[in-house]
C-alpha cells in the first residue's frame, strides 16, 4: 500500500494501546519491522493512561522503540478526574510524567479537557499552571463534548448536570491560547500545541497529504489519491484479516 516508502511515523492509538501486554506489543513491533523500512528519525507514538505507566512499563516501551508518549491526563484535579470517571488520580498523573522524563523520554504529550460543569476559570488556570511547569513538549486541549447516547448526555438531558456557560468556555479557551504562547508553545492545530520541532509528525502528515496506512477496526488510510477505512465491527475485521485482507 505504501510502496517502497520509508516509514516516517507510527501511531498506536484507538482505545488505550498501553493496556496491551508486553508480549503483544513485541509481536506487533516484530511484524512492523519485518514488513516496513523505518526512517532513522522515525517518530513512534503510543496513547496511554497514567495508571498503565509503571516504571517497568515505561522501560519496556522505551526499549522496544517507542519515543513519544501521548498521555491521557485530562485534569490534575482529583475532583474533576472523578467526574470524568478516570481510573487515575492527580498524584498518578504527575508521577507518570516524572517517571517518563527520568528514564529518558524527551517527547511527551498530554491531553487536557476544559469546559467541565462547575469548572471555573481559576480551576482551569490551575491545571494550566501545573502543566506548563512539567517540562513537556506537546499537549492537546479539548472542550468537553456531550455525545448522544452517553451517561453524560442522559444526566444533562435530565438536568442532573448543567453544562458550562458558553461565555466561560470561551474565556477558558482564550486563557489556554494566551498561556500557551507565553510558555513558547505554538498552536499548529485547533486543539494541538507543541514546542518548536515537536509538532506531531503523524498529525502533520495528514495536513500535508502524505500517504498513510490505518491498521485496525475503523482505521483510515490514504494512498495519495483516495481515502479508505476499515470496517468498524471487531468480529468482521478479524474475519477479513483471517482471509488475508485489510
N, C-alpha and C positions, 0 to 999 in steps of 0.2 A: 504493500500500500504506500509506503514511504519511499519506495525505490532504494537507491543506494545512499540516501541522505544519512549523514551522521546525526545522532540524536542530541539535541541541544538541551532538552529538559524532560523530566519525568515528574508527574504529579500524582501522588496517591491521595485521592480524595473520596468523595461519595458519602458514606456514613462516617465511621471513625476507624480508619485502617490501622491505627496504633493498637487496636484491641486484638489484632491478629497475633497468633503465637509466633515466636521467633522462627520456628521451623518453616511455617507457611511463608513468611517474608523471605527467608533464604531461598526457598524453591522459586518464588517469583523472580528474585534477582538473578538466580542461575539461568532461568529461562530468558529473561530480558537480555542478559549479556551474551547468550548463545545466539539470540535472534537479531540483535541490533548492534550497530557500531556506535559507541558512545564518544562524544566530543571530550577533549581533555578537560574543558572547563564546564562540563555538564552540571546543571542545577537539578538536584533530586529532592523534591519536597514531600513531606508527609503531614497530613492533617492529624491532630492528636488532641486528647483531653488531658488536663493536668494529672488526673488520678491514674492515668496509664503510664506516665513518665517517671518511673522509678529510676534510680541511679543505674541499675543493671540494664533496664530497657534502653536508656539513653546511650549507654556504652555500646549496646548491641546495634542500635540504629546507626550510630556513627561508624562502627566497624564495617557494616555492610555497604556503606556508601551514601547514606542519607546526609546531605549537607545543608538542608534548610528545613526548619520546623515551623509549622503553622499551628499554633496552639489556641484552642477554643476557650479562652479565659472568660469572656463575656462581661465579667464585672469583678472588681476587687472588694465588693461589699457583700458580706455573708447574707444579709437580708435580701439583697437583690438576687443572689445566686439561688437562694431558697425559693423565691418567687418563680425563677426560671427553671426550677426543678433540676438543677445541675447536681451532679454527684460529688463535686469537689467544693472545698471551702476556700476562703481568701488566702489562708496560710499555704495551702497546697498550690494555689495559683502562683504565689510569689516564689515558693521553694523550687518548683519545677523549672522556672526560668533561671534562677541562680545556679541550679544543678547543671542545666544545659550549657550555660556560659562557662562554668567551672571545668567541664570536660572538653571544651573546645568548639562548641557550636558558635559560629560568628555570623550566622544569618538566621535570625529568629523573627518570626512574625506572630502577632497575636490578634485575636478577634475581640472586639468590644461591642456591646449593644447599648443604645441610648433610646430615649423616648419611652421608658418604662412607666407604668402607672405609679403615681406618687413620687417619681424621681424629679427632684428639683434641680435647679442649676448648680447649687452648691455641691450636691451629691455627685453630679456628673463631673464637675470640676475636680472633685477629689479623686475620681477614677483616672482622669487625665493626668493629674499631678503624679500619681503613683506610676502610671505607665511611662511617662516621659523621664522618670528617674531610674528606669530599669536598664537603660543602655541597649535597647533592642534596635533593630534596623528597619522594621516594617510593621505596619498594623493596618487592619481593616476595621471600619466602624460602620455598623448598620443600625438603622432605625427599626425599632420593633414593629413587625408586621403581624396583624391579626389575620391568620389564614382561616378560610372556611373549613368546617368540619373538624376543628380542633377544640380542645378543652378551653383554651383561652377565648376562642370565638363564642363558645357557649356561655362562659362567665360574663363576657361583655354584653352579649345579647340579653342575658337575664339580669343585667345591671348589678351584678355582684362585683364587677370590676369596672372602673371608669378609665377610659383611655386618656392619655395625656393631651392637654390642650395643644393645638397646632402652633400657637404662638410660642409656647415653652419649647416645643420640639425644634422650632426654627432657631431659638436662642441657643439651644444646646448644640445644634449643628454649627452655628456661627462661632461659638466658643471653641468647638473642635478644630475648625479650619484655622482660626487665628492662633491657637496654641500650637498647632502642628507647624505652622510657618515659623513661629518664634523658636521652635525646637529643631529647625532645619529639616523638617520632613516635607517632601514635595507631594502634592496631591496629583497623582497621574491617572487616576480613575475616580469615579464618583465616590466610591467607598474605600479606595485604597491609597495609602500614603507610604512613601518609602524614603530612606536616606538616598543620596546620590549614589549611583552604582548598585543599589539594592532593590530596584523595581523587580517584581516577579517576572522572570524570563518567560514563564509559561503564559502569564496574562498578556505580556507584550506580544507574544507570537500570535495570539488571537487578533489583536488590533492591527498587526502588520500583515495579516492574511497569509501567514505561514501554514504549511501542511501540518496536520496533527491527527493522531490515531487514538480513538477512545476505546478502551477495553473495559467491559463490564456492562451490566444492565443499565439502560438509559444513556450510556456514554455516547457522545457525539464525535464525529470525525469530519475532516475536511481535506480533500485531496488537491486543493488549489483551484478547483472548478466548481464542485458541488459539495453540499453538506449531507451527511447521513447520520442516522442514530440507531442504536441498538434497541431491541425490544426491552420494555421495562420490566416485564414479568420474569422473575428469577428462574422459575421452572422451565419456561420456554427458552430463556437464554442458555441455560445449561444443556438443554436438549440440542440446540443449534451447535454448541461447542462440541458435543459428542459426535455430531455429524461433520465436524471439521470446518464449520462456518462461523464467521463473526457477524 
